[in-house]
Every structure is written in C-alpha cells, then in structure tokens.
Amino acid sequence: MGRKGVFALVVGTRPSFIMAAPIIAAFDDAGAALKVLHSAQHYSENMDDVFFRDLGIRQPDHRLTAQPDQKSPARQIAHIMIGVEDWLRAETPQALMVLGDTNSNLGAALATRKLNVPLAHVEAGERSGDLAQAEEQNRRLIDHMADVNFATNARSCANLKAEGIPDARILITGNPIVDAVLKNRDKAAALDLSDRPYSDNLKGKFGVMTLHRQENVDDPDRLPVILRDIQAGAAAAGAPVIFFAHPRTLARINEQELMPGLESDPNIMILPGAGYHEFVAVLQRASFCVTDSGGVQQEACIVGVPAVTIMDETPWPDTISNGANELCRPAVDPITPAIGRAMQKSYATSPWSQPFGDGDTGARILQVLVERFGTR
C-alpha cells in the first residue's frame, strides 16, 4: 500500500531532466507531494547539475550510488533495479513515473513492477521499429509493464493499441519536452554567448551537432566515416558545425586518435556538452542540426531548425513526414548532401506542423495521476 498522495519520478539523463521539469513544476505549484529519485546514469557536471540549474529543478530527494560499470547495459540496469527497489520499499509511493526510454527507466520500471507499485510511462508508444536499438527494446518493455501510458499523440497511441495494450492504460497528453522548450526558449535567446569560443560562428550560417548512440560512436569503422561526411557537408555548405560532444563520444574520438583531424578543421568546432539554456540558444540560431538524439530531433522541430538524423530508424517519424527532419542511415545514406538539403529549408517561409503537444502536458499528467492513484 502506497503512502497516500505521495508520487515519485525518476531522472538521470538529459531527456529525463527536460521532461521532468514541467511535471515537477506542476506538482509543486499544486502542492502535490512528489519525490524525485536520481538514477545516477549520468555523472558529469555538463550532463547533470547544469540541467537542474537551467531548468529550475529542485535537487532530488535521493540519489542512487554511482554505477560501477558504465559500459555494460545489463550491469547498469541491474544496479538501478536494486537501488530503486530498496528506495521504493522505504518510500512506498502511490505510483512511480519513468520518462523516456533509457536504461535507467527500464531498470526502475522492472523494480516498480516487481513490487506491484503502479507504474506510469511518460513518452509512451514511440516506435522506431528497430529492435537492435537499446532504446526501442526499453520503450517496448516499459509500455507493456506500465499501468498508465502517457502518449504524445494519436500515432503513439495507435502504436500502443496495435500491440494489444488496453485503451484504459493509454492517454494522449502531449510531450512535456514542449512545455520545457516553450518555457525556456526566451531565456535561451537572451543568453549572452559573446565569450564562447564559437561566438564568431553565430554571426553567419552554421550548424549544431550532437552524437552519442552506441551504434554510431562505438563502431570503429562507422564513427570516422560519420565525422568525415559531416566535415565535408559543412565545408560544401559553407556553414561550420558546432559539435557539442557527449563524454562517451569524446572518449571514443580520443581512443581512435581522431581529435587532431577535428581540431585542425575550420569547419568543425568540438566542445564538451552544453547546458540546457546554452544548447537551446545555439540550436535556435542554427541553420541546421545534425544529431542521433531523439530529444534533439524534437527540440529542433519545436524551434524550427531543419535536422539531419544519423540513425537507421527514428522514433519520431512525424518529424520526417512534416519535413522538419531527414533520416540518414549510417553507412547507407550519404550525409553530405543531406546537410545541403537541410540548408535549403526555412521554417520562416515554409513552417511545419508541431506534433508533440501544446505545452500543457505537465498539468495533464498531474491530473491523471491524482485522479487514478491519489486515494490508494
């Protein structure tokens, strides 16, 4: 039996911080009790503390211990399961929310389900169709375990129904990433970037880039080709690329001794990952975006920046069909001309639809959880 009126939410990665912020704000504004649990999946300052500051998230009520083996998904998930189970036994919340499709979410969902604590999944129903992707494996498993699936739109709702998930466990709420972007884009636009090493690039056409997926950065054959093609695309477009590199990606670049070639190329500037406000500030000034991040695909679509996505499949096909995004399958589709095509797009003259919601998702999620589980 859960503690009456006390809910819980798991954070631990960039997407979860962004999606959590509007939900935490909705609970706090309503005076509803919400415990925040940090999975410790991300551990660098740029991937953690800076998001709490930029997004105005209060510090977590509890942090799991640092994970001992970052390179093993099974050990990472097992570590999170044990930590979440211990915490749930002590806190006994009414329900627990997981947000997105990371290993943190799968580990937390498994522990929650085994204790028969009600489980809610935010950003449910997204499908790339590629079961080789760790995120696709995670999101499918979580959706089928969840007592309530908060779907972004009619497409994600249809995906859940097609897999036999009952209507009573599905609600279309939109995605809280929209809430976060709309709330913070003006703050990001007002950010003074004059002291940044890329400040001169902001005066003309430029691109912004992220790259972190295991299948892209851990493959010693694939990573050099991706970087070479992006460098060539930037040169052909006359638009240098600001590359905010994930710690994992920086490690692989250094292991493969690729850094000298990047540092000597005037068409690419490689930097550590940026905080939320800084990243959005650069993104919404950019002419195009190159990424393999699901969250960055969404953010680019929301702020009106054409994206080139380096993935075999995307969980956000709406961004392809509405013209905001082009999928480039690594080792199959050439990246260089895709950058050129992105440069030709203009949201100002040919705006695309925004498929992720209206910016009021956090409040909807609060209402549903209180109505369904608030009196247990």
QUIKA-V758325 format. One record per pair of residues at least 4 apart in sequence whose C-alpha atoms are under 6 Angstrom apart, sorted by the first residue. I is the first residue (numbers start at 1). J is the second residue. D is the distance in whole Angstrom. If there is no record, write none. Layout:
# QUIKA-V758325
I:J:D ; I:J:D
This chain:
# QUIKA-V758325
2:92:5 ; 2:93:5 ; 2:94:4 ; 3:92:6 ; 3:93:5 ; 3:94:6 ; 5:374:5 ; 6:33:5 ; 6:34:6 ; 6:93:5 ; 6:94:6 ; 7:34:5 ; 7:93:5 ; 7:94:5 ; 7:95:5 ; 8:34:5 ; 8:35:5 ; 8:36:6 ; 8:96:5 ; 9:36:5 ; 9:96:5 ; 9:97:5 ; 10:37:5 ; 10:38:6 ; 10:98:6 ; 11:16:5 ; 11:17:6 ; 11:38:5 ; 12:38:5 ; 12:39:5 ; 12:40:5 ; 12:41:5 ; 12:42:6 ; 13:42:6 ; 16:20:6 ; 16:99:6 ; 19:176:5 ; 19:177:5 ; 20:24:6 ; 21:57:6 ; 22:362:5 ; 23:362:4 ; 25:29:6 ; 26:362:6 ; 26:363:5 ; 27:32:5 ; 35:61:6 ; 36:60:5 ; 36:61:5 ; 37:60:6 ; 37:62:5 ; 37:63:6 ; 38:63:5 ; 39:64:5 ; 40:64:6 ; 40:66:6 ; 45:49:5 ; 46:50:6 ; 46:273:6 ; 46:275:6 ; 50:275:6 ; 51:55:6 ; 51:276:6 ; 52:56:6 ; 52:57:5 ; 75:79:6 ; 77:103:6 ; 77:107:5 ; 80:84:6 ; 80:107:5 ; 81:85:6 ; 81:107:5 ; 81:108:6 ; 81:111:5 ; 84:88:6 ; 84:108:6 ; 85:111:5 ; 88:92:5 ; 95:117:6 ; 95:118:5 ; 95:119:6 ; 96:119:5 ; 97:120:5 ; 97:121:6 ; 98:105:5 ; 98:121:5 ; 99:121:6 ; 99:122:5 ; 100:123:6 ; 101:135:5 ; 101:138:5 ; 101:139:5 ; 102:135:6 ; 105:109:6 ; 106:138:6 ; 112:117:5 ; 118:147:6 ; 119:146:5 ; 119:147:5 ; 120:146:5 ; 120:147:6 ; 120:148:5 ; 120:149:6 ; 121:149:5 ; 121:150:6 ; 122:150:5 ; 123:150:6 ; 123:151:5 ; 123:152:6 ; 124:149:5 ; 124:150:6 ; 124:151:5 ; 125:151:6 ; 125:156:4 ; 125:157:6 ; 125:159:6 ; 125:160:5 ; 126:156:5 ; 126:315:5 ; 127:315:5 ; 128:313:5 ; 128:314:5 ; 128:315:4 ; 131:136:6 ; 131:137:6 ; 147:169:6 ; 148:169:4 ; 148:170:6 ; 149:169:6 ; 149:170:5 ; 150:171:5 ; 150:172:6 ; 150:173:6 ; 151:156:6 ; 151:157:6 ; 151:171:6 ; 151:172:5 ; 152:172:6 ; 152:173:6 ; 152:174:4 ; 152:175:5 ; 152:356:6 ; 153:172:6 ; 153:174:6 ; 160:165:6 ; 161:165:5 ; 173:361:6 ; 174:356:6 ; 174:357:4 ; 174:361:5 ; 175:356:6 ; 175:357:6 ; 175:361:6 ; 176:361:5 ; 176:362:6 ; 178:359:5 ; 179:359:4 ; 181:185:6 ; 188:277:5 ; 188:280:6 ; 188:281:5 ; 189:281:5 ; 194:199:5 ; 205:239:5 ; 205:287:6 ; 206:239:4 ; 206:240:5 ; 206:241:6 ; 206:286:6 ; 206:287:6 ; 207:241:4 ; 207:286:5 ; 207:287:6 ; 207:288:5 ; 207:289:5 ; 208:241:5 ; 208:242:5 ; 208:243:6 ; 208:289:5 ; 209:243:5 ; 209:289:6 ; 209:290:5 ; 209:291:6 ; 210:244:6 ; 210:245:6 ; 210:291:5 ; 211:291:6 ; 211:292:5 ; 212:246:6 ; 212:249:6 ; 214:218:5 ; 216:223:6 ; 217:223:5 ; 217:249:6 ; 229:335:6 ; 229:336:5 ; 233:336:4 ; 233:339:6 ; 234:238:6 ; 234:239:5 ; 234:240:5 ; 234:267:6 ; 235:267:6 ; 237:340:6 ; 240:267:4 ; 240:268:6 ; 241:268:5 ; 242:269:5 ; 243:269:6 ; 243:270:5 ; 244:271:5 ; 244:272:5 ; 244:273:5 ; 245:271:6 ; 245:272:5 ; 245:273:5 ; 246:273:6 ; 253:258:5 ; 253:259:6 ; 254:259:6 ; 274:278:6 ; 274:279:6 ; 277:281:6 ; 279:283:6 ; 280:284:6 ; 284:303:6 ; 288:305:6 ; 288:306:5 ; 288:307:6 ; 289:307:5 ; 290:307:6 ; 290:308:5 ; 290:309:6 ; 291:309:5 ; 292:309:5 ; 292:310:5 ; 292:311:6 ; 296:300:6 ; 300:304:6 ; 300:305:5 ; 301:324:6 ; 304:347:5 ; 306:324:5 ; 306:325:6 ; 306:342:6 ; 307:325:5 ; 308:325:6 ; 308:326:5 ; 309:327:5 ; 309:328:6 ; 310:328:5 ; 310:329:6 ; 311:329:5 ; 312:329:4 ; 319:324:5 ; 319:325:5 ; 320:325:5 ; 320:326:6 ; 322:352:6 ; 328:333:5 ; 329:333:5 ; 346:350:6 ; 347:351:4 ; 369:373:6 ; 370:374:4
